[in-house]
Structure formats: C-alpha cells, structure tokens
C-alpha cells in the first residue's frame, strides 16, 4: 500500500541491496537472504511431511488390526477403505507437497522464480486439502462408524438408535474436517501474502 511506512522501509532496503546476479538478470534480493528463505521452507516441508507419514503409519496399523479383530462386515470394509484413503492421501501429499531443491548453479532470477513457484505449489495444496486429504477418508469412516453404530444397537438391531448414533458421530467428524479446512485456508492466505510481498518488491526493483 502506498504510503505504508513498513512497505516503504522494506522497499528501500530491497532496492539498496547490492546486486548478486548474472549479467542480464534483474537484481531481486541478496542471495544469502533468498537461500535462508528457501532453507526454512524446505525444513518446514520436511518436518510437516515426516509428521504426516508417521501418523499415516499408525492409522494404517490401527485399521489393519481392526480388519483382523472385528467380525462385523461393515467395520471390516470400512477399515479397509480407511487404509486405502490413507495411502491415497499420502501419495497426494508427496505429489503436491514434497519439498524440491533448487540447483545451486541457477541464476538469481531463476532462484527467485523457483522460490515463488514453490510458494504457489504449497498454497494450492493448502487450498485444496479438502479434496485430496480429507475426502478420501470419508467413505471408509462413514462405513466404519455405521458398522460401530449397528453393532452397538443390539440384536435385533434398533435402527433408530443406530442411525442416531451414526449421525452424531459423523457430525463430529464433519465438524473436525471443517476446522481443518479453515485452518489450512488461513495458512494458504498467509502463503499468498508472502507471494504478494515478493511480487511487490520484485516489481519495485524491476
């Protein structure tokens, strides 16, 4: 925003930095600063993905145990679907959110473009988390919790009680999913602000 002292200060610092680039490249930012930003991004992605993979291993192990332990067919089928959903979500996490490395010999402009493209990729992954991370779990969880509701309804099955229990459980699941979507959407907005700031400073220098 024009007249914003914070923006003006950032602009003046940006424009006063010495050029560290190949001939013909626009000066964008000190290479050391860019390397620090890229390193921090790589570390965040590494630890986030490692955490997700570890959780996935526990989820798969737990639901594999449920397939073996529980006799109701709905619970077994639901457990298998949860395992399949977990594997799909982890594949998508690797495809959409795995960290990439910039080649050390790239020019300054190429490095900035690479950094921006990585921010865009992470932003898009956060914005669409509902489709590739949450939605794959819904079939398995729906079938599994329907199975637990039917099992707890007794014999003969009290369908009213079973459906009420199933509705409450799925309501809690959906609420949790909505919270996850909102949290990730907020994180995507934060990443977008970083992209906008990068574009603004780069545009000021060009």
C-alpha positions, 0 to 999 in steps of 0.5 A: 500500500502506498504510503505504508511506512513498513512497505516503504522501509522494506522497499528501500532496503530491497532496492539498496541491496547490492546486486548478486546476479548474472549479467542480464538478470534483474537484481531481486534480493541478496542471495544469502537472504533468498537461500535462508528463505528457501532453507526454512521452507524446505525444513518446514516441508520436511518436518510437516511431511515426516509428521504426516507419514508417521501418523499415516503409519499408525492409522494404517496399523490401527485399521489393519488390526481392526480388519483382523479383530472385528467380525462385523462386515461393515467395520471390516470394509470400512477399515479397509477403505480407511487404509486405502484413503490413507495411502491415497492421501499420502501419495497426494501429499508427496505429489503436491507437497514434497519439498524440491531443491533448487540447483545451486548453479541457477541464476538469481532470477531463476532462484527467485522464480523457483522460490515463488513457484514453490510458494504457489505449489504449497498454497494450492495444496493448502487450498485444496486439502479438502479434496485430496486429504480429507475426502478420501477418508470419508467413505471408509469412516462413514462405513466404519462408524455405521458398522460401530453404530449397528453393532452397538444397537443390539440384536435385533438391531434398533435402527433408530438408535443406530442411525442416531448414533451414526449421525452424531458421530459423523457430525463430529467428524464433519465438524473436525474436517471443517476446522481443518479446512479453515485452518489450512485456508488461513495458512494458504492466505498467509502463503499468498501474502508472502507471494504478494510481498515478493511480487511487490518488491520484485516489481519495485526493483524491476 
